[in-house]
Amino acid sequence: MPLFTLEISGRPVLVFSEEDRGGAEELVASTIGPDLLDFEEEEGRPVWDGKEGLSVRDADPGEAARWEQGRAEAQQDADADNEGEEPDGFAVFLIEAVDAGAEED
């Protein structure tokens, strides 16, 4: 499946897979973009403010390698938890980001 990179105002932020560019753009508009509103960068500022431009392009080789590495790590974690399932809708941040709504342990 092809890999795409989401850019916010020209800055690469996230790599994800989708069947084609049209599907990737639709996924960003309907799901990924709104979900980004829940994430913050380390400095506490939102990853996306809901206003900046979002664009989708083909992932470059370095971004694709980071996605593959992240997917492999997620699969190992799933295997360790005895779940053994491939994560659906898997994406990898290219920036340091945290879920602002998640509680810390």
matplotlib code that plots the C-alpha trace (Angstrom):
import matplotlib.pyplot as plt

x = [0.0, 1.4, 2.7, 1.8, 3.1, 0.9, 2.4, 1.1, 2.0, 4.8, 6.2, 6.2, 4.3, 2.9, 3.3, 0.4, -0.7, -3.8, -4.8, -4.3, -3.8, -7.5, -8.2, -5.3, -6.6, -10.1, -8.7, -6.9, -10.0, -12.3, -10.3, -6.6, -6.9, -9.6, -7.6, -4.5, -6.4, -5.9, -2.1, 0.5, 4.2, 6.6, 6.4, 2.7, 1.5, -1.0, 0.3, -2.4, -4.5, -7.3, -6.5, -3.1, -2.9, -2.9, -1.5, -0.7, 2.2, 4.0, 6.3, 10.0, 12.3, 13.4, 9.8, 8.8, 11.7, 10.5, 6.9, 8.2, 10.3, 7.4, 5.0, 7.6, 7.9, 4.1, 3.8, 6.4, 4.5, 1.2, 3.0, 4.3, 0.8, -0.4, -2.7, -0.9, -3.0, -1.7, -2.6, -5.3, -4.9, -1.2, 0.6, 3.9, 4.6, 7.7, 7.7, 7.6, 3.9, 1.8, -1.9, -3.1, -6.1, -4.3, -3.7, -0.1, 0.6]
y = [0.0, 3.4, 5.7, 9.4, 12.3, 14.9, 18.4, 21.3, 24.5, 22.7, 20.9, 17.1, 15.9, 12.4, 9.3, 7.0, 4.4, 4.6, 3.0, 6.2, 9.9, 10.7, 8.3, 9.8, 13.4, 12.3, 10.5, 13.7, 15.8, 13.5, 11.8, 12.6, 16.4, 16.6, 14.0, 16.2, 18.8, 16.5, 16.4, 18.8, 19.2, 19.0, 22.8, 22.5, 24.1, 22.2, 20.1, 21.7, 24.7, 23.8, 26.7, 26.1, 24.4, 20.6, 18.9, 15.3, 14.1, 10.8, 9.9, 10.1, 7.1, 8.4, 8.9, 5.5, 3.9, 5.6, 4.4, 0.8, 1.0, 2.4, -0.3, -3.1, -1.7, -1.5, -5.1, -6.2, -4.4, -6.1, -9.5, -8.9, -8.1, -11.4, -9.4, -10.3, -8.1, -5.6, -2.1, -0.6, 2.9, 2.9, 6.3, 7.6, 11.1, 12.7, 15.2, 14.8, 14.8, 13.8, 13.1, 16.1, 14.2, 11.1, 10.8, 10.1, 7.0]
z = [0.0, -0.9, 1.9, 2.1, 4.2, 5.7, 5.7, 7.8, 6.1, 4.2, 7.3, 7.3, 10.3, 9.8, 7.5, 6.8, 4.3, 2.0, -1.3, -3.4, -3.1, -3.3, -0.4, 1.5, 1.0, 2.0, 5.2, 6.2, 5.7, 7.5, 10.2, 10.5, 10.5, 13.2, 15.3, 15.1, 17.2, 20.2, 19.9, 21.2, 20.5, 23.3, 23.9, 24.5, 21.3, 19.2, 16.3, 14.1, 15.0, 12.6, 10.3, 8.8, 5.4, 5.3, 2.2, 1.2, -0.8, -1.5, 1.4, 0.6, 1.2, 4.7, 5.8, 4.5, 6.4, 9.6, 9.0, 8.5, 11.7, 13.7, 12.3, 13.2, 16.7, 17.1, 15.9, 18.5, 21.2, 20.1, 20.0, 23.5, 24.7, 23.0, 20.7, 17.5, 15.3, 12.7, 13.8, 11.6, 10.3, 11.4, 11.2, 12.4, 13.6, 12.1, 15.0, 18.7, 19.7, 22.6, 22.9, 25.0, 26.2, 27.4, 31.1, 32.3, 34.4]

ax = plt.figure().add_subplot(projection="3d")
ax.plot(x, y, z, "-o")
ax.set_aspect("equal")
plt.show()
